[in-house]
């Protein structure tokens, strides 16, 4: 009985500590942050979609229309090497997904209903952007987590998607599958510390993540690192990133791949250490009639590290379309 009593006392102490200690850890406000619009480039555009001010860039004209969806931690900056080549083929639209770039970052209490950071909301934002820009149908090009949104949109709105290009798309790794983990992410204690967790991705740790995305990190210049860091000067970027983390849920995209009806190109670097190359090969195998392009000596970001090979694969795919 003494052992049992001791265990119960220990568990009680741990529980009290979990409830109180995280809440008293200070979370100082971010310093040197500015409104998103003050960081806009000369070619930046803003439009309100579903109650959010969305930052986007566009180039070219006519059809087809390419809509580019960046991955985690990125922004329209990720497409800088291929915007112009793609614009020679048609209209190109690149936009910042919620929690990234210069798109508005609403915080808890700033919306009604579903979180604007959830996958479903991001799909609706994409289609809403198409409506606002009067784009009836588009070729969706999604990198990494942007590929998740692109594939989800293609499944939900197949009539709006002319073709689908998954660039190292994150399909088999969704949000937290553990119910306990999802519960913990929403507790007041963990939620209080959320911005600090987000901030840990900045600085050297963030730079290391970028380097891991390239086959040859020696190609990463100071300007490229600065381009990725730029959105970290936007007000509340840390809180918004935490909102995205809380909104992440496991999805059923992998179970529905066979129902995709549009042409699909699956592209990957042969040295992707973030979304393993084998996952992209599996993705192509799971989609009947899809095209697979594996780029040699390339990592997770072919559009940045290997833009010519990226364009070669896209051009070859376009020629195969009806």
Backbone torsions as a table, in degrees:
resi	resn	phi	psi	omega
1	UNK	NA	-36.5	179.9
2	UNK	-64.1	-36.6	179.1
3	UNK	-65.1	-45.6	179.8
4	UNK	-62.0	-44.3	179.4
5	UNK	-61.9	-39.7	178.9
6	UNK	-63.7	-41.6	178.7
7	UNK	-63.2	-43.6	-179.6
8	UNK	-63.3	-40.8	178.3
9	UNK	-64.1	-43.1	178.9
10	UNK	-60.2	-46.0	-179.6
11	UNK	-63.3	-37.5	178.9
12	UNK	-64.2	-41.7	178.5
13	UNK	-63.3	-43.9	179.3
14	UNK	-61.6	-43.1	-179.4
15	UNK	-63.2	-45.0	178.9
16	UNK	-63.6	-41.5	179.6
17	UNK	-62.1	-42.5	179.0
18	UNK	-63.3	-36.2	-177.8
19	UNK	-74.1	-32.4	-171.4
20	UNK	-102.9	-45.3	-171.7
21	UNK	-60.4	-47.4	-179.2
22	UNK	-59.0	-32.2	-176.0
23	UNK	-74.2	-18.7	-179.3
24	UNK	-100.1	-3.2	174.4
25	UNK	-71.6	124.7	-176.3
26	UNK	-70.1	140.6	174.3
27	UNK	-120.1	87.5	-176.2
28	UNK	-64.6	150.8	178.5
29	UNK	-65.7	152.4	175.4
30	UNK	-65.5	147.7	178.2
31	UNK	-109.9	153.8	174.2
32	UNK	59.4	39.6	174.7
33	UNK	-102.3	157.8	-175.4
34	UNK	-139.3	163.5	174.2
35	UNK	-61.9	147.3	-175.5
36	UNK	-56.9	-41.6	-175.7
37	UNK	-61.9	-25.2	-178.6
38	UNK	-72.3	-11.8	179.0
39	UNK	-103.3	7.8	-176.4
40	UNK	-65.6	148.3	175.1
41	UNK	-89.4	171.8	-178.6
42	UNK	-63.0	-27.0	-179.6
43	UNK	-101.7	11.8	178.5
44	UNK	-72.0	144.3	174.0
45	UNK	-132.9	153.8	179.0
46	UNK	-131.6	142.1	179.5
47	UNK	-148.7	144.5	178.8
48	UNK	-88.3	125.5	179.3
49	UNK	-134.6	123.2	178.9
50	UNK	51.7	37.6	176.9
51	UNK	84.2	0.2	178.7
52	UNK	-111.7	141.6	172.8
53	UNK	-85.6	113.9	-174.1
54	UNK	-102.6	131.6	175.9
55	UNK	-92.2	132.1	179.0
56	UNK	-148.5	166.2	175.1
57	UNK	-132.9	152.0	-178.8
58	UNK	-142.0	154.7	178.9
59	UNK	-153.8	158.5	177.2
60	UNK	75.7	-171.4	-179.1
61	UNK	-158.3	166.4	177.2
62	UNK	76.3	-163.0	-179.2
63	UNK	-116.3	154.9	3.0
64	UNK	-73.9	166.7	175.3
65	UNK	-105.8	124.0	176.1
66	UNK	-100.6	128.7	173.1
67	UNK	-114.0	123.3	-172.6
68	UNK	-103.9	127.0	-178.6
69	UNK	-118.0	114.4	-176.8
70	UNK	-77.4	170.7	-178.6
71	UNK	-94.8	-170.3	-178.2
72	UNK	-62.7	133.9	176.5
73	UNK	77.0	1.7	-177.0
74	UNK	-107.9	-164.4	-178.1
75	UNK	-167.0	-167.9	175.7
76	UNK	-57.0	-24.2	179.1
77	UNK	-55.3	-30.3	-176.7
78	UNK	-64.5	-19.0	-175.6
79	UNK	-103.3	10.8	-172.0
80	UNK	-59.1	-32.3	-175.5
81	UNK	-78.9	-20.4	-174.2
82	UNK	-117.7	-3.2	178.5
83	UNK	-56.9	-50.4	-177.2
84	UNK	-66.8	-48.3	177.5
85	UNK	-58.4	-39.8	178.5
86	UNK	-67.7	-33.8	-178.6
87	UNK	-66.9	-18.5	176.5
88	UNK	-76.5	-10.9	179.7
89	UNK	-102.6	-18.6	-177.4
90	UNK	169.7	-150.8	179.3
91	UNK	-92.6	137.5	179.6
92	UNK	-121.4	130.8	176.7
93	UNK	-128.0	119.8	174.8
94	UNK	-117.4	133.7	-179.1
95	UNK	-135.7	159.5	178.6
96	UNK	-87.8	123.1	177.1
97	UNK	-72.2	155.9	-179.6
98	UNK	-53.4	136.9	-177.9
99	UNK	89.4	-2.2	-176.3
100	UNK	-133.8	162.1	175.6
101	UNK	59.5	-136.2	-176.2
102	UNK	-111.2	10.3	175.0
103	UNK	-70.9	147.0	-177.5
104	UNK	-54.5	143.1	-178.2
105	UNK	-118.6	83.8	178.1
106	UNK	-68.2	149.5	179.1
107	UNK	-112.1	168.3	-179.5
108	UNK	-50.2	131.3	-176.7
109	UNK	93.7	-9.1	-178.7
110	UNK	-96.0	9.1	177.3
111	UNK	-150.2	161.7	175.2
112	UNK	-111.1	144.7	178.7
113	UNK	80.3	-144.8	-174.3
114	UNK	-69.1	147.4	178.2
115	UNK	-59.6	135.1	177.3
116	UNK	-68.0	-8.2	179.9
117	UNK	-93.7	-6.9	-179.5
118	UNK	-70.7	161.8	179.8
119	UNK	-62.1	-44.3	179.8
120	UNK	-60.2	-42.6	179.8
121	UNK	-66.3	-35.9	179.4
122	UNK	-68.4	-34.4	174.8
123	UNK	-64.6	-44.4	179.5
124	UNK	-65.8	-33.6	177.2
125	UNK	-65.7	-42.2	178.6
126	UNK	-60.5	-48.9	-179.8
127	UNK	-67.1	-35.8	176.6
128	UNK	-64.3	-37.4	176.8
129	UNK	-65.5	-41.7	176.5
130	UNK	-59.3	-44.2	178.5
131	UNK	-61.9	-45.4	-177.1
132	UNK	-64.2	-33.0	-179.2
133	UNK	-95.9	7.5	176.7
134	UNK	58.9	45.2	176.4
135	UNK	-104.5	111.3	-178.0
136	UNK	-75.4	-40.6	-176.9
137	UNK	-146.9	145.5	-176.0
138	UNK	-145.5	160.0	168.6
139	UNK	-92.2	116.1	-179.0
140	UNK	-88.9	128.5	178.9
141	UNK	-120.0	107.3	-174.8
142	UNK	-119.4	126.7	177.9
143	UNK	-101.0	130.7	174.2
144	UNK	56.0	-120.9	178.8
145	UNK	-65.9	-25.1	173.2
146	UNK	-66.3	-28.9	174.3
147	UNK	-66.8	-35.0	175.9
148	UNK	-58.6	-46.7	179.7
149	UNK	-65.0	-41.7	-178.7
150	UNK	-62.5	-45.6	-179.7
151	UNK	-66.5	-39.9	178.6
152	UNK	-62.7	-40.0	178.8
153	UNK	-66.7	-39.7	179.8
154	UNK	-64.6	-33.4	177.7
155	UNK	-75.0	-35.6	-176.6
156	UNK	-84.3	-34.9	-176.9
157	UNK	-130.5	63.6	-175.9
158	UNK	-60.2	-28.5	-179.3
159	UNK	-70.6	-15.1	-179.4
160	UNK	-96.1	-5.2	-173.6
161	UNK	-114.8	110.4	179.1
162	UNK	-70.9	-41.2	178.3
163	UNK	-158.9	166.6	-173.8
164	UNK	-133.2	129.9	177.0
165	UNK	-121.6	111.8	177.3
166	UNK	-98.2	115.2	-178.2
167	UNK	-103.9	99.8	-174.9
168	UNK	50.8	46.2	-173.5
169	UNK	-68.2	137.3	-179.9
170	UNK	-88.9	88.8	-176.7
171	UNK	-105.1	-36.1	-174.8
172	UNK	-94.4	-0.8	177.1
173	UNK	-123.9	95.6	-179.0
174	UNK	-93.6	-149.2	179.7
175	UNK	-77.1	-175.2	-178.1
176	UNK	-62.6	125.3	-178.0
177	UNK	-85.8	-19.4	-177.9
178	UNK	-79.6	126.6	177.4
179	UNK	-62.9	-36.5	178.7
180	UNK	-63.7	-42.8	-180.0
181	UNK	-64.0	-42.9	178.6
182	UNK	-62.0	-38.1	177.9
183	UNK	-63.9	-45.3	-178.2
184	UNK	-63.8	-37.1	-179.7
185	UNK	-61.4	-23.4	-175.7
186	UNK	-103.4	1.6	177.8
187	UNK	-71.6	150.4	178.3
188	UNK	-56.5	-34.4	-176.9
189	UNK	-66.6	-51.4	-179.0
190	UNK	-70.5	-36.5	179.6
191	UNK	-62.7	-35.7	177.5
192	UNK	-61.9	-38.4	-177.2
193	UNK	-86.4	-7.7	-175.7
194	UNK	-50.0	-49.3	179.2
195	UNK	-59.3	-34.6	177.6
196	UNK	-67.0	-37.8	177.0
197	UNK	-63.1	-42.8	178.2
198	UNK	-61.5	-43.0	-177.2
199	UNK	-64.8	-23.3	179.4
200	UNK	-65.4	-16.8	179.7
201	UNK	-81.9	-12.4	179.1
202	UNK	-83.9	178.1	176.8
203	UNK	69.2	-145.6	-173.8
204	UNK	-64.9	-34.4	179.3
205	UNK	-63.9	-41.0	176.8
206	UNK	-64.8	-40.7	177.9
207	UNK	-62.8	-38.5	178.4
208	UNK	-64.0	-37.3	178.7
209	UNK	-64.3	-42.6	178.3
210	UNK	-61.6	-44.9	-179.4
211	UNK	-61.6	-35.8	-179.6
212	UNK	-69.0	-17.4	-179.2
213	UNK	-82.8	-9.3	-177.9
214	UNK	-108.8	141.6	172.8
215	UNK	-65.2	-42.4	179.3
216	UNK	-120.4	90.0	-177.3
217	UNK	-64.1	-14.0	177.1
218	UNK	-64.9	-17.0	179.3
219	UNK	-80.3	-9.3	-178.3
220	UNK	-80.7	116.3	-178.3
221	UNK	-92.3	170.6	176.0
222	UNK	-62.2	-34.7	179.1
223	UNK	-66.0	-37.0	178.3
224	UNK	-66.5	-44.9	177.6
225	UNK	-61.3	-39.9	179.2
226	UNK	-64.7	-37.1	178.2
227	UNK	-63.5	-36.7	177.3
228	UNK	-74.0	-33.3	-177.7
229	UNK	-77.6	-22.8	-173.6
230	UNK	-50.0	-48.1	179.9
231	UNK	-65.1	-13.3	178.7
232	UNK	-75.2	1.2	173.6
233	UNK	-98.4	-0.1	-179.2
234	UNK	-80.7	141.1	179.2
235	UNK	-54.4	134.7	172.5
236	UNK	63.4	24.0	179.4
237	UNK	-62.4	-33.4	-177.9
238	UNK	-69.0	-42.4	179.9
239	UNK	-68.0	-38.3	179.6
240	UNK	-66.3	-38.4	178.3
241	UNK	-64.5	-34.9	177.0
242	UNK	-69.8	-37.4	176.1
243	UNK	-60.1	-40.7	177.1
244	UNK	-62.3	-42.3	179.4
245	UNK	-61.0	-45.0	-179.8
246	UNK	-65.2	-30.9	-176.2
247	UNK	-82.3	-9.3	-177.3
248	UNK	-68.4	130.7	178.7
249	UNK	-135.4	154.3	173.8
250	UNK	-67.6	138.3	-178.8
251	UNK	-117.6	174.3	-176.5
252	UNK	-110.4	21.0	-177.3
253	UNK	-57.3	-44.9	-177.1
254	UNK	-59.2	-29.1	-178.6
255	UNK	-81.5	-10.2	-173.9
256	UNK	-116.1	7.5	-174.1
257	UNK	-57.9	-35.9	-176.9
258	UNK	-65.6	-15.3	-178.0
259	UNK	-91.6	-0.4	176.0
260	UNK	-64.6	132.8	-173.2
261	UNK	-109.3	-11.1	-177.8
262	UNK	-97.0	161.7	175.8
263	UNK	-61.6	140.8	-176.2
264	UNK	-130.3	130.0	170.6
265	UNK	-109.2	125.9	174.6
266	UNK	-107.2	118.0	-178.0
267	UNK	-117.7	142.8	177.9
268	UNK	-154.7	150.7	168.4
269	UNK	-77.3	151.9	-178.9
270	UNK	-78.9	-2.4	179.6
271	UNK	-132.1	48.3	178.2
272	UNK	-83.9	116.9	-179.0
273	UNK	-102.7	2.5	179.1
274	UNK	-103.1	-56.4	166.6
275	UNK	-107.0	99.9	-171.9
276	UNK	-50.1	140.4	-179.1
277	UNK	-52.5	-37.0	-179.2
278	UNK	-62.1	-28.1	178.0
279	UNK	-69.3	-37.9	178.1
280	UNK	-69.4	-37.5	176.2
281	UNK	-63.3	-42.4	176.2
282	UNK	-62.3	-40.3	-179.9
283	UNK	-59.5	-45.8	179.2
284	UNK	-62.7	-39.2	179.6
285	UNK	-66.4	-30.3	-177.9
286	UNK	-83.1	-7.3	-180.0
287	UNK	-112.0	106.3	-178.6
288	UNK	-56.0	129.6	175.7
289	UNK	79.2	5.4	-179.1
290	UNK	-74.0	162.8	177.2
291	UNK	-109.0	136.7	179.5
292	UNK	-113.1	132.6	175.0
293	UNK	-128.3	114.6	177.5
294	UNK	-106.4	117.8	-175.8
295	UNK	-92.7	125.1	-178.6
296	UNK	-68.7	146.9	175.6
297	UNK	50.7	49.4	-177.4
298	UNK	-143.8	150.2	-177.5
299	UNK	-102.8	-138.9	-172.1
300	UNK	-79.6	-14.0	-173.7
301	UNK	-125.7	69.5	-179.1
302	UNK	-56.7	-34.5	-178.4
303	UNK	-66.6	-18.5	177.9
304	UNK	-103.5	-47.0	-174.7
305	UNK	-82.5	-33.0	-174.8
306	UNK	-133.3	58.3	-172.8
307	UNK	-61.4	-35.4	-179.6
308	UNK	-67.6	-43.1	177.9
309	UNK	-66.8	-34.9	175.0
310	UNK	-58.7	-50.2	-178.6
311	UNK	-66.0	-36.5	177.7
312	UNK	-59.8	-44.0	-179.4
313	UNK	-66.8	-41.1	179.4
314	UNK	-65.5	-45.0	-179.9
315	UNK	-61.8	-43.3	178.5
316	UNK	-62.5	-41.2	178.6
317	UNK	-64.1	-44.4	-178.8
318	UNK	-60.7	-37.9	179.9
319	UNK	-65.5	-20.9	-179.1
320	UNK	-88.2	-8.5	-177.3
321	UNK	-73.2	150.1	178.2
322	UNK	-60.3	NA	NA
